Amino acid sequence: MTPSPSPDDDLAVRTLLQEWAAAVRRQDRRAILAHHSPDIVLFDVPPPLESRGLAGYSKTWDLFYSAQPLPVAFDIVRMEVVAGLDVAFATALMRCAENGPKGERQPLDFRLTVGLRKIKGEWLVLHEHHSVPAL
């Protein structure tokens, strides 16, 4: 009999992403990078549009924080998760903020797609994609 996915996997992925978002708000780089594959591929909104590996992924947060008013906003508005035995993906509508032209706080809504793989019993993010609607 083939094992079937567990609801625990769905919960584990949700928890991982909620903890990641909380780490972003705390500006805790170590916790942001936790649970990301050494070979992570990120497609992002600002250049560089593609980053590979943990060092490249980590560097993207420098730009993010340079545009963030304090306190940092990085909130999951709605999230959906599909988890199999060893592969999962999540989609989310997210909200952060940015500094406006006069220094005022402006909300910024974006989309998040994350691809994960369970390796040795641990979920790892292999692909992350941030996007905003084309205007």
Contact map, one row per residue, 1 for C-alpha under 8 A:
111000000000000000000000000000000000000000000000000000000000000000000000000000000000000000000000000000000000000000000000000000000000000
111100000000000000000000000000000000000000000000000000000000000000000000000000000000000000000000000000000000000000000000000000000000000
111110000000000000000000000000000000000000000000000000000000000000000000000000000000100000000000000000000000000000000000000000000000000
011111000000000000000000000000000000000000000000000000000000000000000000000000000001100000000000000000000000000000000000000000000000000
001111101000000000000000000000000000000000000000000000000000000000000000000000000011100000000000000000000000000000000000000000000000000
000111111100000000000000000000000000000000000000000000000000000000000000000000000001100000000000000000000000000000000000000000000000000
000011111110000000000000000000000000000000000000000000000000000000000000000000000000000000000000000000000000000000000000000000000000000
000001111111000000000000000000000000000000000000000000000000000000000000000000000000000000000000000000000000000000000000000000000000000
000011111111100000000000000000000000000000000000000000000000000000000000000000000011100000000000000000000000000000000000000000000000000
000001111111110000000000000000000000000000000000000000000000000000000000000000001110000000000000000000000000000000000000000000000000000
000000111111111000000000000000000000000000000000000000000000000000000000000000000000000000000000000000000000000000000000000000000000000
000000011111111100000000000000000000000000000000000000000000000000000000000000000000000000000000000000000000000000000000001000000000000
000000001111111110000000000000000000000000000000000000000000000000000000000000001010000101000000000000000000000000000000001000000000000
000000000111111111000000000000000000000000000000000000000000000000000000000000101000000000000000000000000000000000000000000000000000000
000000000011111111100000000000000000000000000000000000000000000000000000000000000000000000000000000000000000000000000000000000000000000
000000000001111111110000000000000010000000000000000000000000000000000000000000000000000000000000000000000000000000000000000000000000000
000000000000111111111000000000000000000000000000000000000000000000000000000000000000000000000000000000000000000000000000000000000000000
000000000000011111111100000000000000000000000000000000000000000000000000000100000000000000000000000000000000000000000000000000000000000
000000000000001111111110000000000000000000000000000000000000000000000000000000000000000000000000000000000000000000000000000000000000000
000000000000000111111111000000110000000000000000000000000000000000000000000000000000000000000000000000000000000000000000000000000000000
000000000000000011111111100000010000000000000000000000000000000000000000011100000000000000000000000000000000000000000000000000000000000
000000000000000001111111110000000000000000000000000000000000000000000000010000000000000000000000000000000000000000000000000000000000000
000000000000000000111111111110110000000000000000000000000000000000000000000000000000000000000000000000000000000000000000000000000000000
000000000000000000011111111110010000000000000000000000000000000000000001010000000000000000000000000000000000000000000000000000000000000
000000000000000000001111111100000000000000000000000000000000000000000011110000000000000000000000000000000000000000000000000000000000000
000000000000000000000111111100000000000000000000000000000000000000000001000000000000000000000000000000000000000000000000000000000000000
000000000000000000000011111110000000000000000000000000000000000000000000000000000000000000000000000000000000000000000000000000000000000
000000000000000000000011111111110000000000000000000000000000000000000000000000000000000000000000000000000000000000000000000000000000000
000000000000000000000011001111111000000000000000000000000100000000000000000000000000000000000000000000000000000000000000000000000000000
000000000000000000000000000111111100000000000000000000000000000000000000000000000000000000000000000000000000000000000000000000000000000
000000000000000000010010000111111100000000000000000000000000000000000000000000000000000000000000000000000000000000000000000000000000000
000000000000000000011011000111111100000000000000000000000000000000000000000000000000000000000000000000000000000000000000000000000000000
000000000000000000000000000011111111000000000000000001000100000000000000000000000000000000000000000000000000000000000000000000000000000
000000000000000000000000000001111111000000000000000000000000000000000000000000000000000000000000000000000000000000000000000000000000000
000000000000000100000000000000001111100000000000000000000000000000000000000000000000000000000000000000000000000000000000011110000000000
000000000000000000000000000000001111110100000000000001000000000000000000000000000000000000000000000000000000000000000000000111000000000
000000000000000000000000000000000011111100000000000011000000000000000000000000000000000000000000000000000000000000000000000111000000000
000000000000000000000000000000000001111100000000000011000000000000000000000000000000000000000000000000000000000000000000000000000000000
000000000000000000000000000000000000111110000000000111000000000000000000000000000000000000000000000000000000000000000000000001000000000
000000000000000000000000000000000001111111000000000111001000000000000000000000000000000000000000000000000000000000000000000011110000000
000000000000000000000000000000000000001111100000011110001000000000000000000000000000000000000000000000000000000000000000000001110000000
000000000000000000000000000000000000000111110000111100001000000000000000000000000000000000000000000000000000000000000000000000111100000
000000000000000000000000000000000000000011111000111000000000000000000000000000000000000000000000000000000000000000000000000000011100000
000000000000000000000000000000000000000001111111111000000000000000000000000000000000000000000000000000000000000000000000000000001110000
000000000000000000000000000000000000000000111110100000000000000000000000000000000000000000000000000000000000000000000000000000000111000
000000000000000000000000000000000000000000011111100000000000000000000000000000000000000000000000000000000000000000000000000000000000000
000000000000000000000000000000000000000000011111110000000000000000000000000000000000000000000000000000000000000000000000000000000000000
000000000000000000000000000000000000000000010111111000000000000000000000000000000000000000000000000000000000000000000000000000000000000
000000000000000000000000000000000000000001111111111000000000000000000000000000000000000000000000000000000000000000000000000000000000000
000000000000000000000000000000000000000011110011111100000000000000000000000000000000000000000000000000000000000000000000000000000000000
000000000000000000000000000000000000000011110001111110011001000000000000000000000000000000000000000000000000000000000000000000000000000
000000000000000000000000000000000000001111000000011111111000000000000000000000000000000000000000000000000000000000000000000000000000000
000000000000000000000000000000000000111110000000001111111000000000000000000000000000000000000000000000000000000000000000000000000000000
000000000000000000000000000000001001111100000000000111111100000000000000000000000000000000000000000000000000000000000000000000000000000
000000000000000000000000000000000000000000000000000111111110000000000000000000000000000000000000000000000000000000000000000000000000000
000000000000000000000000000000000000000000000000001111111111000000000000000000000000000000000000000000000000000000000000000000000000000
000000000000000000000000000000000000000111000000001111111111100000000000000000000000000000000000000000000000000000000000000000000000000
000000000000000000000000000010001000000000000000000001111111110000000000000000000000000000000000000000000000000000000000000000000000000
000000000000000000000000000000000000000000000000000000111111111000000000000000000000000000000000000000000000000000000000000000000000000
000000000000000000000000000000000000000000000000001000011111111100000000000000000000000000000000000000000000000000000000000000000000000
000000000000000000000000000000000000000000000000000000001111111110000000000000000000000000000000000000000000000000000000000000000000000
000000000000000000000000000000000000000000000000000000000111111111000000000000000000000000000000000000000000000000000000000000000000000
000000000000000000000000000000000000000000000000000000000011111111100000000000000000000000000000000000000000000000000000000000000000000
000000000000000000000000000000000000000000000000000000000001111111110000000000000000000000000000000000000000000000000000000000000000000
000000000000000000000000000000000000000000000000000000000000111111110000000000000000000000000000000000000000000000000000000000000000000
000000000000000000000000000000000000000000000000000000000000011111110000000000000000000000000000000000000000000000000000000000000000000
000000000000000000000000000000000000000000000000000000000000001111111000000000000000000000000000011000000000000000000000000000000000000
000000000000000000000000000000000000000000000000000000000000000111111101100000000000000000000000111000000000000000000000000000000000000
000000000000000000000000000000000000000000000000000000000000000000111111000000000000000000000000111000001000000000000000000000000000000
000000000000000000000000000000000000000000000000000000000000000000011111100000000000000000000000000000000000000000000000000000000000000
000000000000000000000000100000000000000000000000000000000000000000001111100000000000000000000000000000000000000000000000000000000000000
000000000000000000000001110000000000000000000000000000000000000000011111110000000000000000000001100000000000000000000000000000000000000
000000000000000000000000100000000000000000000000000000000000000000010111111000000000000000000011100000000000000000000000000000000000000
000000000000000000001101100000000000000000000000000000000000000000000001111100000000000000000111100000000000000000000000000000000000000
000000000000000000001000000000000000000000000000000000000000000000000000111110000000000000000111000000000000000000000000000000000000000
000000000000000001001000000000000000000000000000000000000000000000000000011111100000000000011110000000000000000000000000000000000000000
000000000000000000000000000000000000000000000000000000000000000000000000001111100000000000011110000000000000000000000000000000000000000
000000000000000000000000000000000000000000000000000000000000000000000000000111110000000000011100000000000000000000000000000000000000000
000000000000010000000000000000000000000000000000000000000000000000000000000111111000000001111000000000000000000000000000000000000000000
000000000000000000000000000000000000000000000000000000000000000000000000000001111100000001110000000000000000000000000000000000000000000
000000000100110000000000000000000000000000000000000000000000000000000000000000111110000111100000000000000000000000000000000000000000000
000000000100000000000000000000000000000000000000000000000000000000000000000000011111000111000000000000000000000000000000000000000000000
000010001100100000000000000000000000000000000000000000000000000000000000000000001111111110000000000000000000000000000000000000000000000
000111001000000000000000000000000000000000000000000000000000000000000000000000000111111100000000000000000000000000000000000000000000000
001111001000000000000000000000000000000000000000000000000000000000000000000000000011111000000000000000000000000000000100000000000000000
000000000000000000000000000000000000000000000000000000000000000000000000000000000011111100000000000000000000000000001110000000000000000
000000000000000000000000000000000000000000000000000000000000000000000000000000000011111110000000000000000000000000111100000000000000000
000000000000100000000000000000000000000000000000000000000000000000000000000000001111011111000000000000000000000000111000000000000000000
000000000000000000000000000000000000000000000000000000000000000000000000000000001110001111100000000000000000000011110000000000000000000
000000000000100000000000000000000000000000000000000000000000000000000000000000111100000111110000000000000000000111100000000000000000000
000000000000000000000000000000000000000000000000000000000000000000000000000000111000000011111000000000000000001111000000000000000000000
000000000000000000000000000000000000000000000000000000000000000000000000000111110000000001111100000000000000001110000000000000000000000
000000000000000000000000000000000000000000000000000000000000000000000000000111100000000000111110000000000000111100000000000000000000000
000000000000000000000000000000000000000000000000000000000000000000000000011111000000000000011111000000000000111100000000000000000000000
000000000000000000000000000000000000000000000000000000000000000000000000111110000000000000001111100000000011110000000000000000000000000
000000000000000000000000000000000000000000000000000000000000000000000001111000000000000000000111110000000011110000000000000000000000000
000000000000000000000000000000000000000000000000000000000000000000011001110000000000000000000011111000001111000000000000000000000000000
000000000000000000000000000000000000000000000000000000000000000000111000000000000000000000000001111100001111000000000000000000000000000
000000000000000000000000000000000000000000000000000000000000000000111000000000000000000000000000111111111100000000000000000000000000000
000000000000000000000000000000000000000000000000000000000000000000000000000000000000000000000000011111111100000000000000000000000000000
000000000000000000000000000000000000000000000000000000000000000000000000000000000000000000000000001111110000000000000000000000000000000
000000000000000000000000000000000000000000000000000000000000000000000000000000000000000000000000001111110000000000000000000000000000000
000000000000000000000000000000000000000000000000000000000000000000000000000000000000000000000000001111111000000000000000000000000000000
000000000000000000000000000000000000000000000000000000000000000000000000000000000000000000000000001111111100000000000000000000000000000
000000000000000000000000000000000000000000000000000000000000000000001000000000000000000000000000111100111110000000000000000000000000000
000000000000000000000000000000000000000000000000000000000000000000000000000000000000000000000000111100011111000000000000000000000000000
000000000000000000000000000000000000000000000000000000000000000000000000000000000000000000000011110000001111100000000000000000000000000
000000000000000000000000000000000000000000000000000000000000000000000000000000000000000000000011110000000111110000000000000000000000000
000000000000000000000000000000000000000000000000000000000000000000000000000000000000000000001111000000000011111000000000000000000001000
000000000000000000000000000000000000000000000000000000000000000000000000000000000000000000001111000000000001111100000000000000000111100
000000000000000000000000000000000000000000000000000000000000000000000000000000000000000000111100000000000000111110000000000000001111000
000000000000000000000000000000000000000000000000000000000000000000000000000000000000000001111100000000000000011111000000000000011110000
000000000000000000000000000000000000000000000000000000000000000000000000000000000000000011110000000000000000001111100000000000011100000
000000000000000000000000000000000000000000000000000000000000000000000000000000000000000011100000000000000000000111110000000011111000000
000000000000000000000000000000000000000000000000000000000000000000000000000000000000001111000000000000000000000011111000000011110000000
000000000000000000000000000000000000000000000000000000000000000000000000000000000000001110000000000000000000000001111100001111100000000
000000000000000000000000000000000000000000000000000000000000000000000000000000000000011100000000000000000000000000111110001111000000000
000000000000000000000000000000000000000000000000000000000000000000000000000000000000111000000000000000000000000000011111111100000000000
000000000000000000000000000000000000000000000000000000000000000000000000000000000000010000000000000000000000000000001111111100000000000
000000000000000000000000000000000000000000000000000000000000000000000000000000000000000000000000000000000000000000000111110000000000000
000000000000000000000000000000000000000000000000000000000000000000000000000000000000000000000000000000000000000000000111111000000000000
000000000000000000000000000000000010000000000000000000000000000000000000000000000000000000000000000000000000000000000111111100000000000
000000000001100000000000000000000010000000000000000000000000000000000000000000000000000000000000000000000000000000011110111110000000000
000000000000000000000000000000000011100000000000000000000000000000000000000000000000000000000000000000000000000000011110011111000000000
000000000000000000000000000000000011100100000000000000000000000000000000000000000000000000000000000000000000000001111000001111110000000
000000000000000000000000000000000001101110000000000000000000000000000000000000000000000000000000000000000000000001111000000111110000000
000000000000000000000000000000000000000111000000000000000000000000000000000000000000000000000000000000000000000001110000000011111000000
000000000000000000000000000000000000000111100000000000000000000000000000000000000000000000000000000000000000000111100000000011111100000
000000000000000000000000000000000000000001110000000000000000000000000000000000000000000000000000000000000000001111000000000000111110000
000000000000000000000000000000000000000001111000000000000000000000000000000000000000000000000000000000000000011110000000000000011111000
000000000000000000000000000000000000000000011000000000000000000000000000000000000000000000000000000000000000011100000000000000001111100
000000000000000000000000000000000000000000001000000000000000000000000000000000000000000000000000000000000000111000000000000000000111110
000000000000000000000000000000000000000000000000000000000000000000000000000000000000000000000000000000000000010000000000000000000011111
000000000000000000000000000000000000000000000000000000000000000000000000000000000000000000000000000000000000000000000000000000000001111
000000000000000000000000000000000000000000000000000000000000000000000000000000000000000000000000000000000000000000000000000000000000111
